Every structure is written in C-alpha cells, then in structure tokens.
Amino acid sequence: MSDVNIKVEIAGSVFPLKVNSNDEKNIKEAVDLINTKIAEFEKNYAVKDKKDVLAMVMLQLVAELYKKANTAEGELSHLKQLFSNVEDMLIKHIEDVKNIS
C-alpha cells in the first residue's frame, strides 16, 4: 500500500510520521495505549519528569510484550506437537488400510 503522513502526540510532544497506510490504525492505537499508560502513571505516582514516566511505560509495555510472546511461543510449540501427533496417526492409519487390502 501507500505511505501516509500522520502526526501523533505522545506525552505532550507531536511527532510527524510517514507510515504505511495499512499500519496507520495500529500506530494510532499504540499511541493511545502509550498516552493512557502515561496518564495512569502520572495519576498513581508522584513522577514529575516525563522521561521517567516514558521509561516506566516502556518497561511495562515491553514486559507485557515479552510475556505474551513467551505464551504464544509455548502455545505454538504445543500446536506443532499436536499436528505432529495427528500426522503420525494418519500415517499409521494409511499403513493399516494398505495392510487390509
């Protein structure tokens, strides 16, 4: 697809971005999530420096990303094992059918 120019605001600063039009919605949702997390940290903690807040938001979001990635990796490994088991059963079934003939 084509690239589009957008402006996003994070922690009170505006950033011009050139993004793929397919990614625009995801980027805007990510910006909303970041700004929501910033507001939560500012509300719950007495942090004055925006860099400190951004660092804490980044840490929290990356930790969540790693947790989900590890969960997804485990689930994928489980699915691979299930497919392997099904494949083994199908191969055995085909051999059994051949032996009947």
N, C-alpha and C positions, 0 to 999 in steps of 0.2 A: 504494500500500500504506500501511500504518500506520507511525507513528513508534514507535520503541522507545528506552528509556533504557538506556544502557550506560556502563560505566566502563572506561577504558583507562589503562594505566600506560606512561608514556614517561619514560625517564631517571630513574626513581625517583619520579616525581610522578604522582598519579592525577587523571584528568580525567573528569568526568561529561559525557556527550554525549547529545543527542537526535538520532537518525538515522532515516532511512527504513529499514524492515526489509529492503528489497532491498539496501541499501548496507552492512549490518552486517558481512557476511563480508569485503567488500573493505576496510573500515576496520580490522578486526582483523588482516587480512593486512598492511596498510600499517603498523600499529603493530608487528607482529612484525618486519617488514623494518627499520623505524627502530631498534628495540631491538637487532637483530642488528648493524646498521652501527655503532651506538654501542659495542657490545661489541668490535667489530673495531678501531675507532679507539682505544679505551682500552687494548686489548692491544698494538697496534702502535706507539702514540705515547705519549710521556710528557705527556699532557694531563690536568690536574687539574680544570680548570673545566668543568662540564657545558655551560655556554653555548658554550664554544669547540668542544666535541665536537658539540653540536647544530648549530652553524653549519657545521662541516665535513661532517656527514652531510647537511644540507640542500643544500649546494653539490654534493656528489657525486650525490645523487638527482636534483636539478634538471638537472644536466649530462647525466645518463643519459636523463632525460625528453626534453630538447631533442634529443639525438642520435637517439632513437627516433622523435620527432615528425618530424624532418627526413628520416629514412629512409622513414617511412610516407608523407610528402608526395611524395617522389620516386617511390615505388612507385605511388602513386595517380595521379600525372601520367603515368607510363608506361602504366598500365592505361587511362586516359582516351584516350591516343593509340592504343592497340591497338583499343579499341572504336570509335573514330572510323574507323580503317582498315577494320575489319570492316563498319561501316555503309556506307562508301564502296564497298566491294566488293559488298555486297548491292544497293545502288542500281544499280551498273553491271550486275550480273547481271540484275536485273529489266528494265532497259532493253534488254539483249541479248535476253532472252526475248521481250519485246514486239516487237522488230525481226524475230524469226524468224517470227512469226505473220503 
